[in-house]
């Protein structure tokens, strides 16, 4: 069975986002500043189809975190779309546009059922309503020997809005 690795960008005082989160400001006030260290890295930018960026001591950390990932688990806030039942008109399809950076199976932990969502580049979002254990089991199986990554750190394209 695949190993599942959890990664999280958090400030020294315990915050992963700023106050007043919304669909228009998904990381809240000052939230983008918290994640600037990764957004400016060449390794992160390359993995998200962008050019340029810094190379520093954080580079191998980001490269290792994204290596050999066969499946991803995330919460509803990272996928986005607001609280409560899913909007149908228009449907929320994530922060990343038509070609999300995951390029594999993603399991979204939520209380609200939704049909599987297939996107360009091989990303498929499966919405799991029966708990974290189920999401982890499905992700480990889908990873097929590769790493299962549980993410709440930024992995969105800077050309679109970031996740909550």
C-alpha positions, 0 to 999 in steps of 0.5 A: 500500500502507498505511503501518504504524506501530509504537507502544510504551509503554516506560520510560526503562530499557527495560521495557514490563511488570513482573516475574512476568507471568501471566494474573491479572497480565498486565503484571506487578508495577508494570506498570499504573504504567508505562501510567498516563499513557495510561490517564488520558487523555481521548483514550484513555478516549474511544476505549475507550468511557469518559468523563472523563480528562485533557487534556494534552501527551500527548493529541495523541500518542494521538489521532494514534496511533489515527487512520486505523487500518485494521488492527492487528498484535499479538503473542500476549502482547498478545492473551493466553491464556498460553504454548503451545497455545491452550486450548479449554475455555474458549477464550481470546478476548482481554482486551477482552470481547465488543467489543474496542476495535479495530473492524477486522481484527487480526493476531495473530502466534503460533506456534500455529494457531487459527481466525479469531475474529470479535467484536462491533463489527467486530473480527476476530482472524486468527492468523498463524503464518508470521512477521511479514512475513506478518502485516504484508502481511496487515494492510497489505492489510486496511487498504485505504489506511489506516494499519496499526498495530503495537501493544504499548501498552495498548489494552484496556478498563479494565473487563477485564484488560490484555494481556501 
